[in-house]
Amino acid sequence: MMRSLFSGVSGLKTHQTRMDVIGNNIANVNTVAYKYSTMTFASLMSQTTQRASGANATTGTGGVNARQIGLGVKTSAININITAQGASQSTGNPFDIMITGENFFVVSDGKQNYFTRDGSFYVDGAGNLAMTSIGYNVMGWQPDIDPETGDVRGIKKDTVSALRIMSSANMTYPPEATSDAYMSGIIDLNDTDVTSKGGKVVNLNFYDSLGYTYTAKFAFKQDPGDSTTNPPTPADQYKYTMSLVELQDSTGNKVPAGIADADYPAEMEKIMKAWTVEFDKKTGKIKQLTENGSNTPITNLNDMQIDLKFAQISGVTGTAPNETPTGNFRNISLDISQLTTFDNKGTSTAGATNGKDDQYNTGSGRRVGAMIGVAIQQNGEIYASYDNGMTKLLGQIATARFANASGLEKQADNLYSATLNSGTFDGIGVDITADGGYMSTGQLEMSNVDLSSEFTEMITTQRGFQANSRIITVSDTLLEELTNLKR
């Protein structure tokens, strides 16, 4: 009689535990990235009143099964459905990140690494990417920086460390001097500018190594002929003299400063001698390019590049062609092979552009840039964009993946810690895309609790609890009847 009482008590306790699990699931229905738990039951133990026996050939009797009386129920397991993906919730916050897949973010309190699916992050006062709830730092990999050039070569996937994406060094992008430029467009032989005293002026804007802007002014003058020769040399409309006439800073002042007007042309000659540009009358392209004082013309279009020796202004060491600039100016290679002469109704469209004429505008130079935005890619790479048009890789968010994610131990604040049964974290982590997962910004993972399932489980748990309470009340009634036999 007493066995049923204790079986009922174990049933009440176990169903209460199950109700605790259900209640916790429902309480966390709106918790970011919460993973619901389920509980299973197992029989507690059994009392054997008679052991099983086998068939006896001597007596001719068959075997008898064991007689066992169960003594209650216990909790078999409480499992976390940790691999089930929660629905996405759009937040519009670029630092809210949702993981699709079975990976975990790695966060740290400075002493220990923890793991979470809660991607609600922000940038703290020190520039670290951190959890909004408790301020734990988000861990990742740092950029691999070339020690000589300072360029970012990629990501160095080593032991994870805090991602300080808004450090003072990352807030600006360094300037770079212009090293290449090109001219393109039409020089119309009927343009009145090319026969004027000043010629057709073409401006080239470029940067020095400190990011300051300068303008180089070039003049194209049509060959006027020479009446002093015998016989007189006629004018050639397809031949032009190209010269550097002036260099200005961003305020319009001449550079170098302090040069007398009479001496200024000679100063420009040090940067670039005058060149004779002769166009082909049949194709309209440049036929040959000859430097003033040289008897060796350039006839290959691919070689029609003029070396602008701007470094002379601020100083150089060594001798040509192995000069090394010591100041803020750099030499520029100017490609003029794209200039043409066609009929454009008397209007020339020739212009100069800093940088090479390629996909990346190589060698264009730039001014110093201020950070204007941060973007996180699907693989966790973090890029900063700057107002000078540049982007910079700041780091990559690392993730952790476990052989048995359900073996992780729950901690407070949506955190998990590794256990012997989950598998260990190697301190480096994995790229989320290696397993087919990805990160989505502006979204958070919602709880994967299904209220309809939880309410159904609540009903069956309630009925189970009621049934076990009946065991106790009925057993009590039987005991009462037993004590009343003496009356």
C-alpha positions as CSV (number, residue, x, y, z in Angstrom):
1,M,0.0,0.0,0.0
2,M,2.8,2.4,0.8
3,R,4.5,1.8,-2.6
4,S,1.6,3.5,-4.4
5,L,1.8,6.5,-2.2
6,F,5.5,7.1,-3.0
7,S,5.0,6.3,-6.6
8,G,2.3,9.1,-6.6
9,V,4.7,11.5,-4.9
10,S,7.4,10.8,-7.5
11,G,4.9,11.4,-10.2
12,L,3.9,14.7,-8.7
13,K,7.5,15.8,-8.4
14,T,8.4,14.8,-11.9
15,H,5.4,16.4,-13.5
16,Q,6.1,19.5,-11.5
17,T,9.6,19.5,-13.0
18,R,8.1,19.1,-16.4
19,M,5.8,22.0,-15.7
20,D,8.9,24.1,-14.7
21,V,10.5,23.3,-18.0
22,I,7.3,24.3,-19.9
23,G,6.9,27.4,-17.9
24,N,10.5,28.5,-18.6
25,N,9.9,27.9,-22.3
26,I,6.8,30.1,-22.3
27,A,8.4,32.8,-20.2
28,N,11.2,33.0,-22.9
29,V,8.9,33.1,-25.9
30,N,10.2,36.5,-26.8
31,T,13.8,36.1,-25.7
32,V,16.3,36.6,-28.5
33,A,17.7,33.3,-29.8
34,Y,16.2,31.3,-26.9
35,K,16.1,27.5,-27.6
36,Y,13.3,25.6,-26.0
37,S,13.8,22.5,-23.8
38,T,12.0,19.2,-23.6
39,M,11.8,16.7,-20.8
40,T,11.4,12.9,-20.9
41,F,10.4,10.5,-18.2
42,A,11.9,7.2,-17.1
43,S,10.8,4.6,-14.5
44,L,12.5,5.1,-11.2
45,M,13.2,1.5,-10.1
46,S,11.3,-1.8,-9.6
47,Q,10.9,-4.2,-6.7
48,T,11.2,-7.8,-7.8
49,T,9.0,-10.2,-5.9
50,Q,9.9,-13.2,-8.0
51,R,12.7,-13.7,-10.5
52,A,12.1,-15.1,-13.9
53,S,12.6,-18.9,-14.3
54,G,13.2,-21.0,-17.4
55,A,11.5,-24.0,-18.8
56,N,12.2,-27.3,-16.9
57,A,12.5,-30.4,-19.1
58,T,12.5,-32.7,-16.1
59,T,9.2,-31.6,-14.6
60,G,7.7,-30.6,-17.9
61,T,6.8,-27.1,-16.7
62,G,7.3,-23.9,-18.7
63,G,9.2,-20.7,-17.7
64,V,7.7,-18.0,-15.6
65,N,8.3,-14.2,-16.1
66,A,9.7,-12.1,-13.3
67,R,7.2,-10.3,-11.0
68,Q,8.2,-6.7,-10.5
69,I,6.4,-3.8,-9.0
70,G,7.4,-0.3,-10.2
71,L,8.3,2.3,-7.5
72,G,7.7,5.5,-9.4
73,V,9.0,7.8,-12.1
74,K,12.0,10.1,-12.5
75,T,13.3,12.7,-14.9
76,S,15.1,10.9,-17.8
77,A,16.6,13.9,-19.6
78,I,16.1,17.6,-20.2
79,N,17.2,18.3,-23.8
80,I,17.7,21.7,-25.5
81,N,16.5,21.9,-29.1
82,I,19.5,24.0,-29.8
83,T,19.9,23.3,-33.5
84,A,16.4,24.4,-34.5
85,Q,16.5,27.8,-36.3
86,G,14.4,30.6,-34.8
87,A,12.5,32.9,-37.1
88,S,14.0,36.3,-38.0
89,Q,13.0,39.6,-36.6
90,S,13.9,42.7,-38.6
91,T,15.4,45.6,-36.5
92,G,17.1,47.8,-39.0
93,N,20.1,48.1,-36.7
94,P,23.3,47.3,-38.7
95,F,24.9,45.8,-35.6
96,D,22.1,43.3,-35.0
97,I,23.3,40.0,-36.5
98,M,21.5,36.8,-37.0
99,I,23.2,33.5,-37.7
100,T,21.7,31.0,-40.1
101,G,23.2,27.6,-39.4
102,E,24.4,25.8,-36.3
103,N,27.3,28.1,-35.3
104,F,27.6,30.4,-32.3
105,F,29.1,33.8,-31.7
106,V,32.1,33.8,-29.4
107,V,32.0,36.5,-26.7
108,S,34.3,37.1,-23.7
109,D,34.2,38.8,-20.3
110,G,38.0,39.2,-20.5
111,K,38.7,35.9,-18.7
112,Q,36.6,33.3,-20.3
113,N,35.0,32.7,-23.7
114,Y,31.3,32.1,-23.9
115,F,29.0,31.2,-26.8
116,T,25.7,32.7,-27.8
117,R,23.2,33.0,-30.6
118,D,22.1,36.4,-29.4
119,G,23.5,38.8,-32.0
120,S,22.3,42.1,-30.4
121,F,25.6,44.0,-30.6
122,Y,26.7,47.6,-30.4
123,V,30.0,49.6,-30.4
124,D,31.0,50.7,-26.9
125,G,32.9,53.8,-25.9
126,A,36.3,52.2,-26.5
127,G,35.2,51.2,-30.1
128,N,34.8,47.5,-29.3
129,L,32.0,45.4,-30.8
130,A,30.1,44.2,-27.7
131,M,26.8,42.6,-26.5
132,T,24.2,45.3,-25.7
133,S,22.9,43.3,-22.7
134,I,26.1,42.7,-20.6
135,G,28.9,44.4,-22.6
136,Y,30.9,41.2,-23.3
137,N,33.3,41.7,-26.2
138,V,32.5,40.0,-29.5
139,M,35.6,37.9,-30.5
140,G,37.0,37.5,-34.0
141,W,40.1,37.7,-36.1
142,Q,42.2,40.7,-36.8
143,P,43.3,42.0,-40.2
144,D,46.7,40.9,-41.5
145,I,48.6,44.1,-42.1
146,D,51.8,44.3,-44.2
147,P,54.4,45.8,-41.9
148,E,56.2,47.6,-44.8
149,T,53.3,49.2,-46.7
150,G,50.6,49.1,-44.0
151,D,48.1,47.6,-46.5
152,V,45.6,45.0,-45.3
153,R,46.4,41.6,-46.9
154,G,43.4,39.8,-45.6
155,I,42.4,38.2,-42.3
156,K,44.8,36.5,-39.9
157,K,42.9,33.5,-38.6
158,D,44.6,33.0,-35.3
159,T,43.5,32.9,-31.7
160,V,40.3,35.1,-31.4
161,S,40.5,38.5,-29.8
162,A,38.2,41.4,-29.1
163,L,37.2,43.3,-32.3
164,R,38.0,47.0,-31.7
165,I,36.5,48.2,-35.0
166,M,36.3,51.9,-34.2
167,S,39.8,52.5,-32.9
168,S,41.4,55.9,-33.6
169,A,43.5,54.3,-36.3
170,N,40.4,53.1,-38.1
171,M,38.5,56.4,-38.0
172,T,40.5,57.8,-40.9
173,Y,41.9,56.4,-44.1
174,P,45.4,57.7,-45.0
175,P,46.0,59.9,-48.0
176,E,48.0,58.8,-51.0
177,A,49.9,60.7,-53.7
178,T,48.8,60.5,-57.3
179,S,51.2,58.4,-59.4
180,D,49.4,58.0,-62.6
181,A,47.1,60.0,-64.9
182,Y,45.8,60.0,-68.4
183,M,44.5,62.4,-71.1
184,S,41.6,61.6,-73.4
185,G,39.2,63.4,-75.7
186,I,39.3,65.3,-78.9
187,I,41.5,68.2,-79.9
188,D,39.6,69.8,-82.8
189,L,42.0,71.5,-85.2
190,N,39.3,74.1,-85.9
191,D,39.1,75.1,-82.2
192,T,40.1,78.7,-81.9
193,D,41.7,78.0,-78.5
194,V,44.5,75.9,-80.1
195,T,45.6,78.9,-82.2
196,S,45.3,81.4,-79.4
197,K,48.3,82.8,-77.5
198,G,47.5,80.7,-74.4
199,G,46.6,77.6,-76.3
200,K,44.0,75.0,-75.4
201,V,44.4,74.6,-71.6
202,V,43.8,71.1,-70.0
203,N,43.8,70.8,-66.2
204,L,45.0,67.8,-64.2
205,N,43.9,67.6,-60.6
206,F,46.1,65.5,-58.4
207,Y,47.1,64.8,-54.8
208,D,50.4,65.0,-52.9
209,S,51.3,62.4,-50.2
210,L,49.6,64.5,-47.5
211,G,46.3,64.5,-49.4
212,Y,46.4,68.2,-50.6
213,T,45.0,68.9,-54.0
214,Y,46.9,70.6,-56.8
215,T,46.1,71.5,-60.4
216,A,48.6,71.2,-63.2
217,K,47.7,73.3,-66.3
218,F,48.9,72.1,-69.7
219,A,48.6,74.0,-72.9
220,F,48.2,72.6,-76.5
221,K,49.2,75.1,-79.2
222,Q,48.8,74.3,-82.9
223,D,52.0,74.6,-85.0
224,P,51.9,78.1,-86.5
225,G,54.7,77.3,-89.1
226,D,57.9,79.3,-89.4
227,S,58.1,82.3,-91.8
228,T,61.8,82.9,-91.0
229,T,63.1,79.8,-92.8
230,N,63.9,79.6,-96.4
231,P,61.6,78.5,-97.8
232,P,59.1,79.3,-95.1
233,T,57.7,76.3,-93.1
234,P,53.9,76.1,-93.5
235,A,51.7,75.7,-90.5
236,D,50.7,72.1,-89.7
237,Q,47.2,71.7,-88.2
238,Y,48.0,68.2,-87.0
239,K,51.1,69.1,-85.0
240,Y,50.9,70.6,-81.5
241,T,53.2,71.8,-78.8
242,M,52.2,70.5,-75.3
243,S,53.7,72.3,-72.3
244,L,53.2,72.6,-68.6
245,V,52.4,76.3,-68.0
246,E,51.3,76.5,-64.4
247,L,50.9,74.6,-61.1
248,Q,48.4,75.7,-58.5
249,D,47.5,74.7,-55.0
250,S,43.9,74.4,-53.8
251,T,43.7,78.1,-53.0
252,G,44.8,79.1,-56.5
253,N,48.4,80.2,-55.6
254,K,51.2,79.3,-57.8
255,V,53.5,76.4,-56.8
256,P,56.4,76.7,-56.1
257,A,55.9,80.0,-54.4
258,G,58.3,82.9,-54.6
259,I,59.3,82.4,-58.2
260,A,59.5,85.5,-60.4
261,D,57.1,85.5,-63.3
262,A,60.0,85.6,-65.8
263,D,61.6,82.5,-64.2
264,Y,58.4,80.5,-63.8
265,P,58.4,78.9,-67.3
266,A,61.9,77.6,-66.7
267,E,60.7,76.1,-63.3
268,M,57.9,74.3,-65.1
269,E,60.4,73.0,-67.7
270,K,62.2,71.2,-64.8
271,I,59.0,69.3,-64.2
272,M,58.1,68.6,-67.8
273,K,59.8,69.7,-71.0
274,A,57.7,70.8,-73.9
275,W,56.6,67.9,-76.2
276,T,55.6,67.9,-79.9
277,V,52.4,65.9,-80.4
278,E,51.7,65.0,-84.1
279,F,48.4,63.3,-85.1
280,D,47.9,60.9,-87.9
281,K,45.8,62.5,-90.7
282,K,44.2,59.2,-91.6
283,T,43.3,57.7,-88.1
284,G,43.1,60.8,-86.0
285,K,45.3,59.2,-83.3
286,I,48.7,60.3,-82.2
287,K,51.3,59.4,-84.8
288,Q,54.4,60.4,-82.8
289,L,55.5,62.1,-79.6
290,T,58.8,63.9,-79.4
291,E,60.3,65.6,-76.3
292,N,61.8,69.0,-76.9
293,G,65.5,68.6,-77.6
294,S,65.2,64.9,-78.5
295,N,65.7,63.4,-81.9
296,T,64.0,60.1,-80.9
297,P,60.3,60.3,-81.3
298,I,57.9,57.8,-79.7
299,T,55.7,56.1,-82.3
300,N,54.2,53.3,-80.3
301,L,50.9,54.3,-78.7
302,N,51.5,52.1,-75.7
303,D,54.7,54.0,-74.9
304,M,53.2,57.5,-75.0
305,Q,53.6,58.3,-71.4
306,I,55.2,61.5,-70.1
307,D,57.0,61.6,-66.7
308,L,55.9,64.6,-64.7
309,K,58.7,65.2,-62.3
310,F,56.7,66.9,-59.5
311,A,59.0,65.4,-56.9
312,Q,61.6,68.0,-57.9
313,I,59.5,70.6,-56.1
314,S,59.8,69.1,-52.6
315,G,63.2,67.4,-53.1
316,V,64.6,64.0,-54.1
317,T,67.7,61.9,-53.3
318,G,69.6,59.9,-55.8
319,T,69.8,60.4,-59.5
320,A,67.4,59.7,-62.3
321,P,65.9,57.2,-62.9
322,N,66.4,56.0,-59.3
323,E,65.3,59.2,-57.6
324,T,63.6,58.9,-54.2
325,P,61.2,61.7,-53.2
326,T,62.0,63.3,-49.8
327,G,59.0,65.6,-49.7
328,N,55.3,65.5,-50.2
329,F,55.3,65.5,-54.0
330,R,55.5,62.4,-56.2
331,N,56.3,62.0,-59.9
332,I,53.3,61.2,-62.1
333,S,53.2,59.1,-65.3
334,L,50.9,60.8,-67.7
335,D,49.4,58.7,-70.6
336,I,48.3,60.8,-73.5
337,S,47.8,57.9,-76.0
338,Q,44.0,58.4,-75.9
339,L,44.0,61.9,-77.4
340,T,42.5,62.2,-80.9
341,T,41.8,64.8,-83.4
342,F,38.4,64.7,-85.1
343,D,35.9,67.1,-86.3
344,N,33.8,68.2,-83.3
345,K,32.4,71.4,-84.7
346,G,35.3,73.5,-83.5
347,T,35.1,72.3,-79.9
348,S,37.9,70.4,-78.1
349,T,36.9,68.0,-75.4
350,A,40.4,67.0,-74.2
351,G,40.7,66.5,-70.5
352,A,43.0,64.9,-67.9
353,T,42.0,62.4,-65.2
354,N,44.1,61.3,-62.2
355,G,44.7,57.6,-62.1
356,K,45.1,54.9,-64.8
357,D,42.2,54.2,-67.2
358,D,41.4,50.8,-65.6
359,Q,38.7,49.3,-63.5
360,Y,40.2,50.4,-60.2
361,N,41.5,53.8,-61.3
362,T,44.9,52.7,-60.1
363,G,47.3,55.4,-58.9
364,S,44.7,58.2,-58.7
365,G,45.7,59.2,-55.2
366,R,43.3,60.4,-52.5
367,R,42.8,62.8,-49.7
368,V,42.5,61.7,-46.1
369,G,39.2,60.0,-45.5
370,A,36.8,60.0,-42.5
371,M,34.8,57.0,-41.6
372,I,31.2,57.3,-42.7
373,G,29.9,53.8,-42.3
374,V,30.5,50.2,-41.2
375,A,29.1,47.1,-43.0
376,I,29.2,43.5,-42.0
377,Q,29.3,40.8,-44.7
378,Q,27.6,37.4,-44.7
379,N,30.9,35.8,-43.7
380,G,31.4,38.1,-40.8
381,E,34.0,40.4,-42.4
382,I,33.6,44.0,-41.2
383,Y,34.4,46.8,-43.6
384,A,34.6,50.5,-43.0
385,S,33.7,53.0,-45.7
386,Y,35.3,56.4,-45.9
387,D,34.3,59.7,-47.5
388,N,37.3,59.6,-49.9
389,G,35.8,56.5,-51.6
390,M,37.9,53.9,-49.9
391,T,37.0,50.8,-47.9
392,K,39.0,49.0,-45.2
393,L,38.8,45.5,-43.8
394,L,38.6,45.9,-40.0
395,G,38.3,42.3,-38.9
396,Q,36.1,39.2,-39.1
397,I,33.6,37.9,-36.6
398,A,34.6,34.3,-35.6
399,T,32.1,31.6,-34.8
400,A,32.3,28.3,-32.9
401,R,30.8,25.0,-33.9
402,F,30.5,22.0,-31.7
403,A,30.1,18.3,-32.3
404,N,27.3,18.1,-29.8
405,A,25.8,21.6,-29.4
406,S,23.1,20.2,-27.2
407,G,25.8,19.4,-24.7
408,L,26.5,23.0,-24.1
409,E,25.7,24.3,-20.6
410,K,23.3,27.2,-20.2
411,Q,24.5,30.3,-18.5
412,A,22.7,33.5,-17.7
413,D,22.1,36.2,-20.3
414,N,21.6,33.9,-23.3
415,L,25.1,32.5,-22.9
416,Y,26.4,28.9,-23.1
417,S,29.7,27.4,-22.0
418,A,31.5,24.3,-23.3
419,T,31.3,21.0,-21.5
420,L,33.1,17.7,-21.8
421,N,30.1,16.4,-23.7
422,S,29.7,19.3,-26.1
423,G,33.3,19.3,-27.4
424,T,35.9,21.9,-26.7
425,F,36.6,25.3,-28.3
426,D,40.0,25.4,-29.9
427,G,40.4,29.2,-29.3
428,I,40.5,29.9,-33.0
429,G,37.0,29.2,-34.3
430,V,35.7,28.7,-37.8
431,D,34.5,30.8,-40.7
432,I,30.7,30.6,-40.7
433,T,30.6,30.0,-44.4
434,A,32.7,26.9,-44.1
435,D,29.6,24.9,-43.0
436,G,27.2,26.7,-45.4
437,G,26.0,29.2,-42.8
438,Y,25.9,33.0,-43.0
439,M,25.2,36.1,-41.1
440,S,22.4,38.6,-41.8
441,T,22.6,42.2,-40.5
442,G,19.7,44.2,-39.3
443,Q,18.0,41.1,-38.0
444,L,17.8,39.1,-34.8
445,E,17.0,35.4,-34.3
446,M,13.7,35.0,-32.4
447,S,12.9,32.3,-29.9
448,N,12.1,28.9,-31.4
449,V,9.4,28.2,-28.8
450,D,6.1,26.9,-30.3
451,L,3.3,28.1,-28.1
452,S,0.8,25.6,-29.5
453,S,3.1,22.7,-28.6
454,E,3.9,24.2,-25.2
455,F,0.2,24.6,-24.3
456,T,-0.5,21.0,-25.4
457,E,2.4,19.8,-23.3
458,M,1.0,21.8,-20.4
459,I,-2.4,20.1,-20.7
460,T,-0.9,16.6,-20.7
461,T,1.3,17.6,-17.8
462,Q,-1.6,19.0,-15.8
463,R,-3.6,15.8,-16.4
464,G,-0.6,13.7,-15.4
465,F,-0.2,15.7,-12.2
466,Q,-3.9,15.3,-11.4
467,A,-3.8,11.5,-12.0
468,N,-0.8,11.2,-9.7
469,S,-2.6,13.2,-7.0
470,R,-5.5,10.7,-7.3
471,I,-3.0,7.9,-6.6
472,I,-2.3,9.5,-3.2
473,T,-5.9,10.2,-2.3
474,V,-7.1,6.7,-3.3
475,S,-4.2,5.1,-1.4
476,D,-5.1,7.2,1.6
477,T,-8.7,6.0,1.3
478,L,-7.6,2.4,1.2
479,L,-5.4,3.0,4.3
480,E,-8.4,4.6,6.0
481,E,-10.5,1.5,5.3
482,L,-7.8,-0.7,6.6
483,T,-7.7,1.2,9.9
484,N,-11.5,1.0,10.2
485,L,-11.5,-2.8,10.1
486,K,-11.2,-2.9,13.9
487,R,-14.4,-1.0,14.5
